[in-house]
Amino acid sequence: MTKLEPNKIKIFTGRANPLLAQRICDYLQIPLGRGATELFPDGELLVRVDEDVRGRDCYVVQPTCHPINAHLMELFIWIDTLRRASAQRVTAVIPYFGYARQDQKHAGRTPITAKLVANLLERAGADRVVAVDLHAAQVQGFFDIPVDHLNAGPVLGKWFKSLKLANHVFVSPDVGNVKRAQVYAEMFNGELCFIDKRRRNGTVTEAKHVIGDVAGKSVLIVDDMITTAGTVNTACQVLRENGAKDIYIAATHAVFAPPAMERLADCDFTKLAVTDTIPLGNRADAIKGRLVELSISDLVGEAIQRIHHNQSISELFRKDSNGL
């Protein structure tokens, strides 16, 4: 890794996930940028940058997780602050991109909020966006600025490899996620199955049956996020009914909105791995004995270094790559 010059690149963090930002800086061997967000008594935010950024390549790490709207507004202000301080380039590093699921009109008289957020980021002054495992890949097309869409494959893949499972099968919890599971199945020469799932409403799903053979096998479920845990809960039930031996779950984003913890606490799975795109805090104490947190700091840090040096990002995800 080529050592970066701290006087040419600056990485700042909002309040959403400062630990991840620090881990990224540790990987890059540069100090975290000096700055802070102040909260006024009436709820307004003031971002203050405490060092010179004129002519620098600046990055703001800010996942737009809960509270989504507050973190989005803070990100807009950070971008505007750096732009007005004459930064050469401002990149919004958004490990978890909120509103990505609102990427189309599902009914009349409804918004396409993912496009609105893209417009607002550009209007705030972002020159580039780095995101991890967007719920809908087409969100990249909502931007008129470059978007580097990273996937957590190298990170989750290392965890799968560490399990050393002989008789395993990759399972997509629904039809829409088959492509993601297929990538891992090809990576590890594993079989691929999927679950026929029907969504009743925003929080309730129903798993009909498994397409493929899971009897007596170790199952690896792959998904981009766990929100209310309805999907993984019903998936585990139907997999157990079909004779699955062990169930391992991997998801990039630990959204864990209510009633996720209650469902996961009662869910019959072996291990669950999530990344630190969203800080866990004590939200997952109910399943901490079965929970594994993986860091994407090296992946994001390597992407930032490559962007800074105008190098290829896609090389990070080549099948013959040695990984991070």
C-alpha positions as CSV (number, residue, x, y, z in Angstrom):
1,M,0.0,0.0,0.0
2,T,1.4,3.4,-1.0
3,K,1.5,5.6,2.0
4,L,-0.7,8.6,1.7
5,E,0.4,12.2,2.4
6,P,-1.9,13.6,5.2
7,N,-1.4,17.1,3.8
8,K,-3.1,16.1,0.5
9,I,-6.0,13.9,1.7
10,K,-8.4,14.5,4.6
11,I,-11.0,12.1,6.0
12,F,-13.7,13.5,8.3
13,T,-16.6,11.9,10.1
14,G,-20.1,12.9,11.0
15,R,-21.8,11.6,14.1
16,A,-23.3,8.5,12.5
17,N,-20.3,6.1,12.7
18,P,-17.1,7.8,14.0
19,L,-15.6,4.4,14.9
20,L,-15.7,3.2,11.3
21,A,-14.1,6.4,10.2
22,Q,-11.3,6.0,12.7
23,R,-10.7,2.4,11.5
24,I,-10.5,3.6,7.9
25,C,-7.9,6.2,9.0
26,D,-6.0,3.5,10.9
27,Y,-5.8,1.3,7.8
28,L,-4.6,4.3,5.7
29,Q,-2.2,5.3,8.5
30,I,-3.4,8.9,8.5
31,P,-5.0,10.9,11.3
32,L,-8.7,11.5,11.3
33,G,-9.6,15.0,10.2
34,R,-10.2,17.6,12.9
35,G,-13.8,18.8,12.9
36,A,-17.0,18.4,14.8
37,T,-20.8,18.8,14.6
38,E,-22.4,21.1,17.2
39,L,-26.1,20.9,18.1
40,F,-27.9,24.1,19.0
41,P,-30.7,24.1,21.6
42,D,-33.3,24.5,18.8
43,G,-32.0,21.4,17.0
44,E,-30.0,23.2,14.3
45,L,-26.6,21.7,13.3
46,L,-23.3,23.6,12.9
47,V,-20.3,21.8,11.3
48,R,-16.9,23.2,12.1
49,V,-13.7,22.1,10.4
50,D,-10.7,22.8,12.5
51,E,-7.9,22.5,9.9
52,D,-7.0,23.8,6.5
53,V,-8.6,21.9,3.6
54,R,-7.9,24.3,0.7
55,G,-6.9,22.2,-2.3
56,R,-7.2,18.9,-0.4
57,D,-8.9,15.7,-1.4
58,C,-11.6,15.4,1.3
59,Y,-13.8,12.5,2.3
60,V,-16.8,12.5,4.7
61,V,-17.7,9.2,6.3
62,Q,-21.4,9.2,7.2
63,P,-23.8,6.3,6.8
64,T,-27.4,7.5,6.6
65,C,-28.7,5.1,9.3
66,H,-31.2,5.9,12.1
67,P,-32.0,8.7,12.6
68,I,-31.8,8.8,8.8
69,N,-33.0,12.4,8.2
70,A,-30.7,13.9,10.9
71,H,-27.7,12.1,9.5
72,L,-28.6,13.1,5.9
73,M,-28.8,16.7,6.9
74,E,-25.5,16.5,8.8
75,L,-23.9,15.0,5.6
76,F,-25.3,17.9,3.5
77,I,-23.8,20.4,5.9
78,W,-20.4,18.7,6.0
79,I,-20.2,18.7,2.2
80,D,-21.2,22.3,2.0
81,T,-18.7,23.3,4.7
82,L,-15.8,21.6,2.9
83,R,-16.9,23.1,-0.5
84,R,-17.0,26.6,1.0
85,A,-13.6,26.0,2.6
86,S,-12.1,25.4,-0.9
87,A,-11.6,21.7,-0.8
88,Q,-10.4,20.5,-4.2
89,R,-12.7,17.5,-4.2
90,V,-15.4,16.3,-1.7
91,T,-16.4,12.6,-1.6
92,A,-19.4,11.4,0.4
93,V,-18.5,8.0,1.8
94,I,-22.0,6.5,2.6
95,P,-21.5,2.9,3.8
96,Y,-25.2,2.5,4.3
97,F,-27.3,4.5,1.9
98,G,-30.8,5.2,3.4
99,Y,-33.8,5.6,1.1
100,A,-32.2,3.2,-1.5
101,R,-35.3,1.0,-1.3
102,Q,-37.4,3.9,-2.6
103,D,-36.0,3.6,-6.0
104,Q,-39.2,3.4,-8.0
105,K,-42.9,4.3,-7.8
106,H,-44.7,1.3,-6.3
107,A,-48.1,3.0,-6.6
108,G,-49.6,6.2,-7.8
109,R,-48.8,9.5,-6.2
110,T,-45.6,8.2,-4.4
111,P,-42.1,9.6,-4.5
112,I,-38.8,8.2,-5.8
113,T,-36.9,9.3,-2.8
114,A,-33.6,7.7,-3.7
115,K,-33.4,10.0,-6.7
116,L,-34.3,13.0,-4.5
117,V,-31.4,12.2,-2.1
118,A,-29.1,11.8,-5.0
119,N,-30.1,15.3,-6.3
120,L,-29.6,16.8,-2.8
121,L,-26.1,15.3,-2.4
122,E,-25.1,16.8,-5.7
123,R,-26.7,20.1,-4.9
124,A,-24.8,20.2,-1.6
125,G,-21.6,20.0,-3.6
126,A,-20.5,16.3,-3.5
127,D,-18.1,15.5,-6.4
128,R,-18.2,11.8,-5.8
129,V,-20.1,9.1,-3.8
130,V,-18.8,5.9,-2.3
131,A,-21.5,3.4,-1.2
132,V,-21.5,-0.2,0.0
133,D,-24.1,-2.8,-1.1
134,L,-26.9,-0.5,-2.3
135,H,-30.2,-2.2,-2.0
136,A,-30.9,-1.4,-5.6
137,A,-27.9,-1.2,-7.9
138,Q,-29.7,1.1,-10.3
139,V,-29.5,3.9,-7.7
140,Q,-26.1,4.6,-9.2
141,G,-27.8,5.9,-12.2
142,F,-29.7,8.5,-10.2
143,F,-26.4,10.4,-9.9
144,D,-24.7,12.6,-12.5
145,I,-21.5,12.4,-10.6
146,P,-19.2,9.3,-10.2
147,V,-20.5,6.6,-7.8
148,D,-18.2,3.8,-6.6
149,H,-20.4,1.0,-5.6
150,L,-18.5,-1.4,-3.3
151,N,-19.7,-4.8,-2.3
152,A,-18.9,-6.5,0.9
153,G,-17.9,-9.8,-0.9
154,P,-14.3,-9.8,0.1
155,V,-15.2,-9.2,3.8
156,L,-18.1,-11.7,4.0
157,G,-16.2,-14.1,1.8
158,K,-13.3,-14.3,4.4
159,W,-15.8,-15.2,7.1
160,F,-17.4,-17.9,5.0
161,K,-14.0,-19.3,4.3
162,S,-13.1,-19.3,8.0
163,L,-16.1,-21.5,8.8
164,K,-14.5,-24.4,6.8
165,L,-17.8,-26.0,6.0
166,A,-17.6,-29.1,3.8
167,N,-21.2,-29.9,2.9
168,H,-22.7,-26.4,2.4
169,V,-25.2,-24.7,0.2
170,F,-25.8,-20.9,-0.4
171,V,-29.4,-19.8,0.0
172,S,-31.1,-16.6,-1.2
173,P,-33.9,-15.7,1.2
174,D,-36.0,-14.5,-1.7
175,V,-36.0,-14.5,-5.5
176,G,-34.8,-10.9,-5.8
177,N,-31.5,-11.7,-4.0
178,V,-30.6,-14.8,-6.1
179,K,-27.8,-12.9,-8.0
180,R,-26.1,-11.9,-4.8
181,A,-26.1,-15.5,-3.5
182,Q,-25.0,-16.8,-6.8
183,V,-21.8,-14.7,-6.6
184,Y,-20.8,-16.5,-3.4
185,A,-21.8,-19.9,-4.7
186,E,-19.5,-19.4,-7.6
187,M,-16.8,-18.0,-5.4
188,F,-16.8,-21.1,-3.2
189,N,-18.0,-23.7,-5.7
190,G,-21.1,-24.3,-3.7
191,E,-24.7,-25.2,-4.6
192,L,-27.4,-22.5,-4.9
193,C,-30.9,-22.6,-3.5
194,F,-33.6,-20.0,-3.0
195,I,-36.8,-19.5,-1.0
196,D,-40.1,-18.7,-2.5
197,K,-41.1,-15.8,-0.3
198,R,-44.3,-13.7,-0.5
199,R,-44.5,-10.3,1.3
200,R,-47.8,-9.6,3.0
201,N,-46.9,-6.1,4.0
202,G,-43.9,-4.0,5.1
203,T,-43.1,-6.1,8.2
204,V,-44.6,-9.5,7.5
205,T,-43.3,-12.1,5.0
206,E,-44.3,-15.7,4.3
207,A,-41.9,-18.3,3.1
208,K,-43.6,-20.9,0.9
209,H,-41.0,-23.5,0.1
210,V,-37.3,-24.1,-0.7
211,I,-36.2,-24.4,-4.3
212,G,-33.2,-26.8,-4.0
213,D,-31.9,-29.4,-1.6
214,V,-30.8,-28.3,1.9
215,A,-31.4,-31.5,3.9
216,G,-28.4,-32.4,6.1
217,K,-26.4,-29.5,4.8
218,S,-24.9,-26.4,6.3
219,V,-26.8,-23.4,4.9
220,L,-25.3,-20.0,4.2
221,I,-27.9,-17.3,3.8
222,V,-26.7,-14.1,2.1
223,D,-28.6,-10.8,2.1
224,D,-27.8,-7.1,1.8
225,M,-29.5,-6.0,5.0
226,I,-31.6,-7.1,7.9
227,T,-34.3,-4.6,8.8
228,T,-37.1,-6.1,10.8
229,A,-35.7,-9.7,10.4
230,G,-39.0,-10.9,9.0
231,T,-37.3,-12.4,5.9
232,V,-34.5,-14.3,7.8
233,N,-36.9,-15.5,10.5
234,T,-39.3,-17.1,8.0
235,A,-36.3,-18.4,5.9
236,C,-34.8,-20.1,9.0
237,Q,-38.2,-21.7,9.8
238,V,-38.7,-23.2,6.3
239,L,-35.0,-24.3,6.1
240,R,-35.3,-26.2,9.4
241,E,-38.5,-27.8,8.1
242,N,-36.6,-29.0,5.1
243,G,-33.8,-30.6,7.2
244,A,-31.0,-27.9,7.2
245,K,-28.2,-28.9,9.6
246,D,-26.7,-25.5,10.5
247,I,-27.8,-22.1,9.4
248,Y,-25.3,-19.3,9.0
249,I,-26.5,-15.8,8.0
250,A,-24.5,-13.0,6.5
251,A,-25.8,-9.5,5.9
252,T,-24.0,-6.3,5.1
253,H,-26.2,-3.8,6.9
254,A,-27.4,-4.4,10.4
255,V,-30.4,-2.0,10.3
256,F,-32.2,-4.0,13.0
257,A,-35.4,-1.9,13.2
258,P,-38.1,-3.1,15.6
259,P,-39.1,-5.9,16.0
260,A,-35.8,-7.3,14.6
261,M,-34.2,-8.2,18.0
262,E,-37.2,-10.0,19.3
263,R,-37.4,-12.1,16.1
264,L,-33.7,-12.8,16.0
265,A,-33.6,-13.8,19.6
266,D,-36.2,-16.5,18.9
267,C,-34.8,-17.4,15.5
268,D,-33.2,-20.8,15.1
269,F,-29.9,-19.9,13.4
270,T,-26.3,-20.9,14.3
271,K,-24.3,-17.7,13.6
272,L,-25.1,-14.2,12.1
273,A,-22.4,-12.0,10.6
274,V,-22.9,-8.3,9.9
275,T,-20.5,-5.5,8.9
276,D,-19.9,-2.2,10.7
277,T,-21.5,0.0,8.0
278,I,-24.0,0.8,10.8
279,P,-22.8,0.9,14.4
280,L,-24.2,-1.8,16.6
281,G,-23.7,-0.3,20.0
282,N,-25.8,-2.4,22.5
283,R,-28.7,-2.9,20.1
284,A,-27.8,-6.5,19.5
285,D,-27.1,-7.7,23.0
286,A,-29.9,-10.2,22.8
287,I,-28.0,-12.2,20.3
288,K,-24.4,-11.3,21.1
289,G,-23.4,-14.9,21.7
290,R,-24.3,-15.7,18.1
291,L,-23.4,-12.4,16.4
292,V,-20.2,-11.7,14.6
293,E,-19.3,-8.1,13.5
294,L,-16.9,-7.8,10.6
295,S,-15.3,-4.5,9.6
296,I,-15.4,-3.0,6.1
297,S,-12.7,-0.4,7.1
298,D,-9.9,-2.1,5.0
299,L,-12.2,-2.4,2.0
300,V,-13.4,1.2,2.2
301,G,-9.9,2.4,3.0
302,E,-8.4,0.7,0.0
303,A,-11.1,2.2,-2.2
304,I,-10.3,5.7,-0.9
305,Q,-6.6,5.2,-1.5
306,R,-7.4,4.0,-5.1
307,I,-9.7,6.9,-5.8
308,H,-7.1,9.4,-4.5
309,H,-4.4,7.9,-6.7
310,N,-6.8,7.5,-9.7
311,Q,-6.5,3.7,-9.7
312,S,-9.0,1.0,-10.5
313,I,-11.7,0.2,-7.9
314,S,-13.0,-2.9,-9.8
315,E,-9.6,-4.6,-9.3
316,L,-10.7,-5.0,-5.6
317,F,-13.3,-7.5,-6.7
318,R,-11.6,-9.6,-9.3
319,K,-12.0,-13.3,-8.7
320,D,-8.3,-13.9,-8.9
321,S,-7.5,-11.1,-6.5
322,N,-5.7,-11.9,-3.3
323,G,-8.2,-9.9,-1.3
324,L,-7.7,-7.4,1.4
